[in-house]
Amino acid sequence: MIDFFALIDKLNPRIETIKNEGTMLPSDIDYADSDSVLEEDTVENRSPCQTIVFVDSRRRTFESINVLGYVMLLSQIVTGAVIYTDGKCNVLFSPDQGPESKLVLAMPKKLAELIDLQEKSVEIGTLHCDVAVGNDAKTALDSYMQQLEHNEVCKYIDDFLTIKDGSIDFATPSFRVGRGPVGLVKNVQKAFVSLEVFKGYGSMKKAQRSKCIVTQLVGDDSLLRIMSYLKLVNNPGLKGLVRIETIVEEDRFQKTKYDIFETFNQLATTLSSLVDDHFFIPRTPEDTLPVIFLERCLDRYFYNQSYIHCALVEGLRGREAIL
C-alpha cells in the first residue's frame, strides 16, 4: 500500500480540520411538469407490512487537504441496517461484527491524474484509506457511499422488503415483487411535479399517498423511477411529507407496476405508524423511528476527531505542510 504523503510531499498541501460540517439544508425545491400519472383509481390504504429492513449510511468528514487548488476530503462512512418486525427494531450487526465502516480519501479525478495515483487504497500515517475518485471530492464521496448502500441492500433484499433511506439512484437494485427496494426521501429537493400539484399534497391526511408518477432515471435510459408522495402526519402543509420511490427496467414496467402500487399502499400504512406525531425527536415527522434508531447506532462507530488528526500529523513525518 502506497504512502499517500510520499506522493504529495513537494506540493505544499494545506490541511484543515473540519470542525463543523454545518447544517445540511435542502436546496430550493425544483418543480417540474414532465411527470406522468400512472394510477387512475383513488389510492386506498392496505394492511401494514409485517417485516421491513431499513438501510442507511452515516458520513463524517474529518479533514480537507488542498493540493494545487484541488480539495480532497478525508471522511468516514458507516453503513448498516435494522430489521423492524412485530413492532420492534433490532440492528443487523453486533459488537463482534459491526456495521460496514470505511475511511475514505475522496479526490477529484484531475488531481488523481496529476499525482499519478492509481491505487485503490493508501496509507496516511497509521490510517488505511480507500480512495474514491470523481469529478470533485463530494461527488466521489457520494458515489462511494451509494455503492456501500447497494452492497448492504443486496444482503437482505432476497428475504425482506427493504427500504433505503434516501433517494433511489443508478446503483440501487431494481424493484423485486414484495422485496423492493424502496427509497425514502425526506429532503424533497426535486418535486417532479408542478408547484400547484405539489402544494396539493400538503392537504393529504395521515397515511394518505398521492397517485404514482413516473420519470426516466437520470444516467440510465433503460430505468424508470416510480414515485408517490406520502403524508406521515395530519398537520396541514408540507410538514411530514416524504416521497417513496423505486426503479424498474422499462421493459418490465407494465408487468410490475401493480405490484409497486401494492407495496406503496402497504408502506403508506406502515411508515405513518412509525413517526413521532408530537415532534419531540429532532428531524421528525419526516424521519421514521427505525431510521432514527439506526442512525444513532451507526454514530457510535465513528472515529474520534482528535485521533484522526493526530494520525494525519504523524503521517506528515516532518514534511512541509500548512496545518
FENNORLIN-V652002 format. One record per backbone hydrogen bond with DSSP energy under -0.5 kcal/mol. CO is the residue of the C=O (numbers start at 1). NH is the residue of the N-H. E is the energy in kcal/mol with one decimal. If there is no record, write none. Layout:
# FENNORLIN-V652002
CO:NH:E
CO:NH:E
This chain:
# FENNORLIN-V652002
2:4:-0.7
2:123:-2.8
3:6:-0.9
3:7:-0.7
4:7:-1.4
4:8:-1.0
8:11:-1.7
11:68:-0.6
13:15:-0.6
13:322:-2.6
14:66:-3.3
16:64:-2.7
17:19:-1.1
22:24:-0.5
23:25:-0.9
29:31:-0.7
30:191:-2.2
30:192:-0.8
36:214:-1.4
50:86:-0.9
51:161:-0.6
52:54:-0.5
52:84:-3.6
53:163:-3.3
54:82:-2.0
55:165:-2.9
56:80:-2.2
58:78:-2.8
60:62:-0.5
60:76:-2.6
62:18:-3.1
63:74:-3.0
64:16:-2.6
65:67:-0.6
65:72:-2.6
66:14:-2.5
67:70:-2.4
70:67:-2.9
72:65:-2.3
73:75:-0.7
73:106:-2.8
74:62:-2.6
74:63:-1.4
75:104:-3.5
76:60:-2.4
77:102:-2.5
78:58:-2.7
79:100:-1.8
80:56:-2.0
81:92:-2.9
82:54:-2.6
83:85:-0.6
83:90:-1.9
84:52:-2.3
85:88:-1.9
88:85:-2.5
90:83:-2.8
97:94:-2.1
100:79:-2.9
102:77:-2.6
103:130:-2.7
104:75:-2.8
104:106:-0.7
105:132:-2.3
106:73:-2.2
107:134:-1.8
108:112:-1.9
109:113:-2.0
110:114:-2.0
111:115:-2.4
112:117:-2.7
113:116:-0.5
116:118:-0.8
120:131:-2.8
121:2:-0.6
122:129:-2.8
123:4:-2.5
124:127:-2.1
127:124:-2.6
127:129:-0.6
129:122:-2.5
130:105:-3.2
132:107:-2.5
134:109:-2.6
136:140:-2.3
137:141:-2.4
138:142:-2.6
139:143:-2.4
140:144:-2.1
141:145:-2.3
142:146:-2.3
143:147:-1.8
144:148:-1.8
145:149:-2.4
146:150:-2.3
147:151:-2.3
148:152:-2.0
149:153:-2.7
150:154:-2.1
151:155:-0.7
152:155:-0.9
152:156:-0.6
153:156:-1.3
153:157:-1.9
156:159:-1.8
156:160:-2.3
161:53:-2.7
162:181:-0.6
162:182:-2.0
163:55:-3.0
163:165:-0.6
164:166:-0.7
164:184:-2.1
169:172:-1.8
176:179:-2.2
176:180:-2.2
179:162:-2.6
180:176:-2.2
182:164:-2.5
183:185:-0.6
183:245:-1.8
184:166:-2.0
184:186:-0.6
185:243:-2.2
186:188:-1.3
187:189:-1.3
189:30:-2.9
193:32:-2.0
194:198:-2.5
195:199:-2.5
196:200:-1.5
197:201:-1.0
198:201:-0.8
198:202:-0.6
199:202:-1.1
200:203:-1.5
201:204:-1.6
202:237:-1.3
205:208:-2.1
208:231:-2.4
212:38:-2.9
212:39:-0.7
213:227:-2.7
214:36:-0.9
215:225:-3.3
216:218:-0.5
217:220:-1.9
220:223:-1.7
222:250:-3.0
223:217:-2.3
224:226:-0.6
224:248:-1.9
225:215:-1.6
226:246:-2.1
227:213:-2.3
228:244:-2.8
229:210:-3.0
230:232:-0.6
230:242:-2.5
231:207:-2.5
238:241:-1.8
240:232:-2.8
240:242:-0.5
242:230:-2.8
243:185:-3.0
244:228:-2.2
245:183:-3.6
246:226:-2.9
247:175:-3.0
248:224:-2.9
249:252:-1.8
249:253:-0.7
250:253:-0.8
252:256:-1.4
253:256:-0.6
253:257:-2.2
256:259:-0.8
256:260:-1.8
257:261:-2.4
258:262:-2.0
259:263:-2.2
260:264:-2.6
261:265:-2.3
262:266:-2.2
263:267:-2.4
264:268:-2.2
265:46:-0.8
265:269:-1.4
266:270:-2.3
267:271:-3.0
268:272:-1.0
269:273:-0.6
270:273:-1.2
271:274:-1.6
272:275:-0.5
274:289:-3.0
275:277:-0.9
276:279:-1.4
281:284:-1.7
283:287:-1.2
288:292:-2.1
289:293:-2.7
290:294:-2.4
291:295:-2.7
292:296:-2.1
293:297:-1.8
294:298:-2.6
295:299:-2.0
296:300:-0.6
297:300:-0.9
298:301:-1.9
299:302:-1.3
304:308:-1.9
305:309:-2.3
306:310:-2.6
307:311:-2.1
308:312:-2.0
309:313:-2.5
310:314:-2.5
311:315:-1.7
312:316:-0.9
313:316:-0.7
313:317:-0.9
314:317:-0.6
316:319:-1.9
321:323:-0.6
322:15:-3.7
